[in-house]
Amino acid sequence: MFFRAVVGLGNPGAAYENTRHNVGFRVIDGFAKTFENAVWRRERSMAAVLCKIPRPDDSLLLVKGDDFMNLSGGPAAKVCNFFKIPSTAVVVICDDITLDLGQTKITERCGSAGHNGVKSILGAIGPGFVRFRVGIGQKKNPAMELADYVLSRFEADEAEILSKNMPNICNGLQLLLDKGVSSAMNVVNRSVCKQNLTEQQ
């Protein structure tokens, strides 16, 4: 499988920086920094911010939607239509409350799991894309509304954990792009299973 675009999910604007729901933006920003001379450019006609990463046979397009999370499908569809990218060549980075902070998991051919950004993209480009899920941890306060939780900012210690895990997160994403879904799943998803088993012992 040859991926041509990676879409990081989040809400634009300073008010949403460092919130849990914006971990997709945070990861794709970190991933862009692993390449020399990576430059982001705003494409207003596509309602997106883009970064092109040259590759021997083509270029990889990094995408951040310039619209709110529940409207993520609009920018994604505009980018895919303009560059003629099928949904099967797209990776979407999204936050996941079912995974521990900084954990990653790769999934394909599944629904939105209640994630509004993923739901919007499903409706706009179809179900063929791969999800690169990044854990933001579960609510510590059960009474807290989910919407309030995902829009809350990371605590200082949580931000540090995420920063320390960022190289591993980016390596997992690069492995997915280089080796494809099955090979990357065997490494990335297996590490999640091992950690869960260790915690249960």
Residue pairs with C-beta under 8 A, 6 or more apart in sequence:
1 88
1 89
1 180
1 181
2 58
2 89
3 60
3 89
3 90
3 91
3 130
3 176
3 177
4 58
4 60
4 61
4 83
4 85
4 89
4 90
5 60
5 61
5 62
5 63
5 79
5 80
5 83
5 85
5 89
5 90
5 91
6 28
6 31
6 60
6 61
6 62
6 63
6 90
6 91
6 92
6 93
6 132
6 173
6 177
7 24
7 28
7 63
7 64
7 65
7 72
7 76
7 79
7 90
7 91
7 92
7 93
7 121
7 129
8 24
8 25
8 26
8 27
8 28
8 29
8 62
8 63
8 64
8 93
9 21
9 24
9 25
9 65
9 69
9 72
9 92
9 93
9 94
9 95
9 117
9 118
10 16
10 21
10 22
10 23
10 24
10 25
10 26
10 64
10 65
10 69
11 19
11 21
11 22
11 68
11 69
12 64
12 65
12 66
12 67
12 68
16 22
16 151
18 26
18 153
18 154
18 159
19 150
19 151
19 152
19 153
19 154
20 95
20 136
20 137
20 149
20 150
20 151
20 152
20 153
20 154
21 69
21 95
21 136
21 150
21 151
22 95
23 93
23 95
23 134
23 136
23 162
24 92
24 93
24 94
24 95
24 117
24 134
25 64
26 162
27 93
27 132
27 134
27 166
27 169
27 170
27 173
28 62
28 63
28 64
28 93
30 166
30 169
30 170
31 62
31 170
31 173
31 174
32 38
32 40
32 51
32 53
32 62
34 170
34 174
35 53
38 51
38 53
38 62
39 51
40 49
40 50
40 51
40 62
40 64
41 49
41 50
41 51
42 48
42 49
42 50
42 66
43 49
43 50
43 79
44 66
45 78
46 75
46 78
46 79
46 82
47 65
47 66
47 67
47 74
47 75
47 78
48 63
48 64
48 65
48 66
48 75
48 76
48 78
48 79
49 63
49 64
49 66
50 61
50 62
50 63
50 64
50 79
51 61
51 62
52 59
52 60
52 61
52 62
53 59
53 60
53 61
53 62
60 177
61 79
61 83
61 85
63 75
63 76
63 79
65 71
65 72
65 74
65 75
65 76
66 75
67 74
67 75
69 116
69 117
69 120
70 116
70 117
70 119
70 120
71 120
72 116
72 117
72 118
72 120
72 121
72 124
73 120
73 121
73 122
73 123
73 124
73 125
74 120
74 124
76 90
76 92
76 121
76 124
76 125
77 124
77 125
79 85
80 86
80 87
80 90
80 125
86 128
87 125
87 126
87 127
87 128
87 129
88 128
88 129
90 125
90 128
90 129
90 130
91 129
91 130
91 131
91 132
91 173
91 176
91 177
92 117
92 118
92 121
92 129
92 130
92 131
92 132
93 132
93 134
93 173
94 115
94 117
94 118
94 131
94 132
94 133
94 134
95 115
95 133
95 134
95 135
95 136
95 150
96 105
96 113
96 115
96 133
96 134
96 135
96 136
97 135
97 136
97 137
97 138
97 139
97 146
97 149
97 150
98 113
98 135
98 138
99 105
99 133
99 134
99 135
99 136
99 137
99 192
100 135
100 137
100 195
101 135
101 136
101 137
101 158
101 161
101 162
101 165
102 134
102 135
102 161
102 162
102 164
102 165
102 168
102 169
103 134
103 135
103 192
103 195
104 132
104 133
104 134
104 135
104 168
104 169
104 172
104 173
104 188
104 192
105 133
105 135
105 188
105 189
105 192
106 130
106 131
106 132
106 133
106 172
106 176
106 181
106 184
106 185
106 188
106 189
107 130
107 131
107 133
108 129
108 130
108 131
108 181
109 127
110 131
111 122
112 118
112 119
112 122
118 131
121 129
130 176
130 181
132 172
132 173
132 176
134 169
136 150
137 158
139 146
139 149
154 162
172 184
172 187
172 188
175 183
175 184
175 187
175 188
176 184
176 188
